[in-house]
């Protein structure tokens, strides 16, 4: 059982890098303005999630229902959703900067 938990935790630790790589892969080739905006917003959501994740690391789970590996997985999913919600609500301006760069990259081709 411990091996499965270790594998899950390693997967959670490498997930942000994999997400960023997937988003970067979507940026190749000609894209519509709507698609570029979506990619920029997704990038901002990942960035915001990683910025707020440390705020949740020291929150102790309350007994009798909290704790364990499932709590850790759920907490990570919750933080990802918070990042998406903040980005959808206007974010912090990262999506706009990324969108500008995507437009410049596409115009340069």
Backbone torsions as a table, in degrees:
resi	resn	phi	psi	omega
1	UNK	NA	-37.6	-178.2
2	UNK	-62.2	-36.5	179.2
3	UNK	-63.1	-38.8	178.8
4	UNK	-66.4	-39.7	178.9
5	UNK	-66.0	-43.5	178.7
6	UNK	-60.3	-42.6	179.0
7	UNK	-63.0	-41.4	178.9
8	UNK	-63.4	-44.6	-179.3
9	UNK	-65.8	-38.4	177.1
10	UNK	-64.0	-41.1	177.4
11	UNK	-61.2	-39.2	179.0
12	UNK	-68.4	-33.8	-179.7
13	UNK	-71.8	-32.9	-178.5
14	UNK	-92.3	-5.1	-177.5
15	UNK	-58.7	-44.1	-179.5
16	UNK	-59.0	-39.9	178.8
17	UNK	-65.4	-41.4	178.9
18	UNK	-65.2	-39.6	179.0
19	UNK	-63.7	-44.8	-179.4
20	UNK	-63.9	-40.3	178.0
21	UNK	-63.8	-40.5	178.6
22	UNK	-65.0	-40.3	178.8
23	UNK	-66.7	-39.0	178.6
24	UNK	-65.1	-37.6	178.2
25	UNK	-63.4	-32.8	179.4
26	UNK	-71.0	-17.9	-176.2
27	UNK	-79.6	-12.4	-178.8
28	UNK	-79.3	146.3	179.3
29	UNK	86.3	167.2	180.0
30	UNK	-71.3	132.1	-179.7
31	UNK	-128.6	153.6	175.1
32	UNK	-75.5	162.8	178.8
33	UNK	-60.2	-39.6	-179.8
34	UNK	-63.6	-41.7	179.7
35	UNK	-67.5	-41.2	178.3
36	UNK	-62.8	-40.5	178.7
37	UNK	-63.3	-40.6	179.6
38	UNK	-64.8	-42.2	178.5
39	UNK	-64.1	-42.9	179.1
40	UNK	-63.2	-41.0	179.5
41	UNK	-68.0	-38.5	176.4
42	UNK	-62.6	-42.3	178.1
43	UNK	-61.1	-44.9	179.4
44	UNK	-62.0	-39.0	179.3
45	UNK	-62.5	-42.8	177.8
46	UNK	-63.9	-43.7	-180.0
47	UNK	-61.3	-47.2	-179.5
48	UNK	-63.3	-41.8	178.4
49	UNK	-57.7	-45.0	-179.6
50	UNK	-68.9	-29.6	178.2
51	UNK	-72.4	-35.2	-177.1
52	UNK	-93.4	-12.4	-178.6
53	UNK	-54.3	-43.1	179.5
54	UNK	-60.0	-25.0	179.3
55	UNK	-66.1	-24.0	-176.2
56	UNK	-99.9	-6.9	-175.1
57	UNK	-66.8	-31.9	-176.1
58	UNK	-100.2	9.6	177.1
59	UNK	-78.7	121.7	-179.9
60	UNK	-82.3	139.3	177.1
61	UNK	-75.6	139.9	-179.3
62	UNK	-87.6	139.9	177.6
63	UNK	-77.4	157.6	3.1
64	UNK	-92.6	-1.3	-172.3
65	UNK	-101.6	-15.5	-175.0
66	UNK	-92.2	173.1	175.1
67	UNK	98.3	170.9	176.9
68	UNK	85.7	178.2	-178.3
69	UNK	-62.2	-35.6	179.9
70	UNK	-63.4	-37.2	177.5
71	UNK	-62.4	-42.3	179.5
72	UNK	-63.1	-43.5	179.3
73	UNK	-64.9	-46.1	179.9
74	UNK	-60.6	-41.9	-179.3
75	UNK	-62.1	-42.3	178.3
76	UNK	-63.5	-41.4	177.4
77	UNK	-64.8	-38.3	178.9
78	UNK	-63.6	-44.5	179.5
79	UNK	-63.2	-39.7	176.6
80	UNK	-60.4	-41.3	179.2
81	UNK	-67.9	-36.4	175.2
82	UNK	-61.1	-43.1	178.0
83	UNK	-60.6	-42.9	178.0
84	UNK	-64.3	-41.1	-179.0
85	UNK	-64.9	-42.8	179.4
86	UNK	-64.6	-41.8	179.6
87	UNK	-64.1	-42.8	178.5
88	UNK	-64.8	-30.4	-177.8
89	UNK	-82.5	5.1	178.5
90	UNK	124.3	-18.7	175.5
91	UNK	61.6	-154.2	-177.5
92	UNK	-120.6	10.1	176.3
93	UNK	101.4	-4.9	-179.2
94	UNK	-68.4	-40.3	-178.7
95	UNK	-59.6	-38.6	179.3
96	UNK	-64.2	-42.7	179.5
97	UNK	-66.4	-41.4	178.6
98	UNK	-65.7	-41.5	178.4
99	UNK	-60.7	-43.6	177.3
100	UNK	-57.8	-43.7	-179.9
101	UNK	-67.1	-38.9	177.6
102	UNK	-63.1	-40.5	178.2
103	UNK	-63.8	-44.7	178.9
104	UNK	-61.8	-42.2	179.6
105	UNK	-63.2	-40.7	-178.7
106	UNK	-70.8	-37.2	178.5
107	UNK	-68.3	-29.7	-178.5
108	UNK	-71.7	-17.7	-178.3
109	UNK	-75.8	NA	NA
